[in-house]
Amino acid sequence: MPKISQSVLQFIPSGPAPLRVLVVETSRLLPEIREKLPNAKIVAVTEYDIVPEVKELRALDVSWSILDYRTQALPFDEVAFDLIVAEPVLSYALDPYDLLLTLGHLLTDVGTLVTAFRNVRYHGVLAQLMRGEFPERERHLYAKAEIVRLLNDTLFKEIIFLPGEQDAENSGKRFADMGFDDTSHDLATAVWLVKATRSTAAVANLKSLYKKETRKQLARLLHRIEYDVKREENIAALKELCVRAGIFPEYLADFIQETVLHPERIPDIFS
C-alpha cells in the first residue's frame, strides 16, 4: 500500500454556495479553498502580518484578522460561520478544550469544523518512546479516542477521521505484534484529519428546510402534546402550523423521531 499524504481539503465541499468560512492559521490552503468555494465569504486569522501580502493570497478576496488565536479572543459573533478550517489548532492551542468550545460557538447549528492532529500512537513516536525520546515541546499529540472525547465534550456531534499522513499499512506491525490495537491502521498514521459537525446529518437536513422560529414552534407544540399539556388545543395548533408553514408528513415524522422521547404519543395529524 503506498504512503498516503493529504490535507483537510478532503473535507471541504466544492460548489457555488455563498458559505461563510473562517480559516485559522491555514493560509497555505487559501488558494485551493477559494477555488473550491468561489462565492464564499472567507475570513482568515493569522498571527503574522506579512501573510496577507503574499502574492498568491492578495487577489483571493479574503478578509484578514491579525492576531494570535492562542492568546487573543477571536473577534467574531457567535453562529457567524458555516465552515471553520483550522488545521493546526489542536497541535498548538494552549487550552484545546476552551478553543474547541469557542470555535463551536462561532459555527451555526449545522456548521462544520475541519482540523487535524498528530497521532501519539504512530509507530515512529512509539519507537522514539522505547528509546526514551520524545522530541515534542509546544506541540500536542493525541490519540483518536481523546479527540473524540474533546469534541463530544465541546458539543460536536458527528466525527469523521481520514488519514492525513499514513505509511504502508504493515509499518506498525512491530507494535501490533506487541498487543497495540491497530484499528484503521492507526499505528501507521502520523496525522489524522478530522471533520466534526454541530449536528448529525439527519438533524442538519431537518434544520435546513425551515426557519429556526418555525422549528422552535414545532418542537414546543410536539413536547406539549407528548406530555398532555392542553393536548387537544396543541394538536389543533400543530395542524394549523403544518398548513401555514407547508410542513409535509415525511418531514414531521422525521422531526418527531429526532426530538421526541415518546413518539407514540404524537397522533398522525395527516390521516
N, C-alpha and C positions, 0 to 999 in steps of 0.2 A: 504494500500500500504506500503510495507516495506521500511525502510530507504535506500537510495542509497548512496554508497561510492565507487568512482572510480577515477582513475588518468588520466593524459594526455596520458598514454599508449594506451588508447582507440583510439587515433588519429594516432598512429604510425603504418605504414604498416609492414607487415611481408614478407620476401622473400629474394632471393639471390642477389638482385640488389646492386651494389657497391656504394651506396649513400654516399655523403659527409655530415656528420652530426655534428652540433655544439650543445653541451649540456651546458647550462649556469646554474650553481648552482642547478642542478637537479641530483646530483651524485648518490643519493639513487636509482634512476631508471636505472642506467647504466647496471647492470646485465640483466635486462629484455630487455633493448634496444638492447644489444649485441645479446641476444637470438633471438630477432625478426629480426635483420639485421646482420647476421653472416659475411657478406662481406663488411659491411660499413666501411668507414674511419671516425673514431669518434675523435673529438677534444672536450675536456671538459674544462670549465672555472670554477675555484673556488677561493675563497678568502683565503682558509685555506690550508697551505702546507702539513698538515698531511693527508688530504683526499686521495691523490694518494697512500699513504702507507697502506690504509685499505686493509686487507687481501682479501676481496671479490672483490676488484677492481683491484688489481695488475695484474691479469692474463687476463685482458679483451682487451688488445691491444688498449689502448686509449692514445692519446697524450694530455698532460696537459699544461694549461696556468694558472699560479698562479697570480691572480690579482683581484681587486675589480671592477666589471663591472660598478658600480655606479659612480666611480670617475676616472677610468682609461680607456683609449681608448682600444678597442678590436683590437689586433694586426693581423688582417686578411685582405686579399684582398677583394675587392668588388666581388660580384657574386661567392663567394667561396663555398657556401653550398646549398645543395638541401633541407635540413631539419634543422630547429632550434628548439630544445626542451628547453624551458625556463620557467618552471612552476612558479617560484616566482617573476619574474622581474616586473610585473605590480604592485605587492604589495609593493615593496621596492625601485623602481627606484626613483632617485631624480628628474628627469625630464622624465616622461613616454613618452611624445611626441618625445623628442630627442632620447631616447633609441629605440623606435619602428622604427623611421626613420633610425637609424644606423643598426638595425637588418634587416630591409627591404633591405638596400643596400648590405648586406652580402649574401642575397639569390639570386639564379638565377631567371630569369624572370618567371619561373614556380615553384619556391620554395614555401615551406610551413613553417609557424611558428605555434607551438603549445605552449599554455601557459594557465594560469588560473588566476582568481581574486576572491576576497571575495566580496560578494554581500551586498551593503548597504541597500537593501530593504528586506533582510532576517528578518523574524518575530522576531528572537531573538535580532537583532540590533534595530529594531523599538521599541521593548518593553523596551530596555535599554534607548533609547532616551526619551520615555514617562516618565521615572523615572529621567530624567536629567543626565543620564550617557552616556559616550561614551569612553570606555577604550581603545582607539586606539592612538598610538603615532606616530612612524615612519611608520607604515603600512597603505597603502592606501586602501580604499574601493571604489567600483564603482557601478553604475547601468549599466545594459546591454546597454542602449542607449548611454551612454558616451563612452563605449568601442567601439561601432560601429562607433561613430564619430572619435575617436582617430585612429582607423585602417583605416577608409576612408581617413582621412587627411594625413596619412602616406603612402598612395598609395597601401594599400592592397585591394583585390577585394572580393572574396567570403569569408564569415564569417559564421562559424558553431558553435553553442553552444551545450554543453551537461552538464547535472548536474553532479557536482563532489561530493558534499555532499548535499543531499536533504532529508528532513524529510517526514513523511507521508503527502500526498497532502492536507489534511484538516488542517495542522498545522497553516497555515496563515489565517484561516477563520475569526479570530477576526478582522484582519486588512482589509480583503476583505469586510467584512460587513461595515466597516467604509468608504469604497469607494476606497481603494487602488486597482489598477489593479493587477490581478494575472495571467496574461498570462504565460503559460508553468509552472505553479506552482512556479513562481518567488519568492513569499513570503515564500515558504517553502525551498528555496535553499540557503544554506550558501556559497557554492563555485560553480562557473561556470567554466567549461573547455572551451577553445577556440581554434579553428583551423582557421587560416587565410592564404589565398594563394595570391600569387602575380598576378595570372591570373585567370580568370574564367575557369571552366572545359573545355568549348568549345575552348577557346583560347589556353589553355595548350595542348589540343590534337593537334591543328594546329601546335603549335611550336615544338612538339615532333617529327614530321615526316621529317622535312627538316632543313638543317643548317641555322643558323642565316643570313648569307650573301644571301642565296637563298631567304629567306623570305623578307629581306630588298629590294632586287631587284624586287621581285614580287610586293610588296606594292608600290614601286616607279613607276613601269610601270602602275599599275592599277590607281593610282592617276593622272598620266599624261593623260591617256585615259579618265578618268572621267571628267577632265576639259579641254579636247580638245587641249592638248599640243602635237603638231605633232602626231595627233591621228593615222593616218594610219601607220606611222613609228613605233609607240609604240605598236600597235596591232600586227604587224609583229614580233616585238621583244618579245612580250608576248607569241606568238605561239612558237617561237624558244626556249624560256626559258622552256616552259612546256614540249617540246620534250626532250631537253637536260637534265633537272632535273627529268624527269619522273613524272611530276605533273599531276594527274588524274582529270577528270571532277568534281567528288564529292568534292575533296579537294579544287579545285579552287572556286567552288560555295560557300562553307563554308567560305573560306578566304575572298571572296568578301563581304559576309554578315557581317563579323566581322570588316572589315577595311575600307569599302567604304560607304560614306554617300548617294550616289545616285547609287545604284547597277544597276538600269535600264539603265544606260548609258554605261555599260560594255557589249560588244557583246558576244554571245556564240561562242567561237573560236573552239569548238569541233564539231559544227554541220556541 
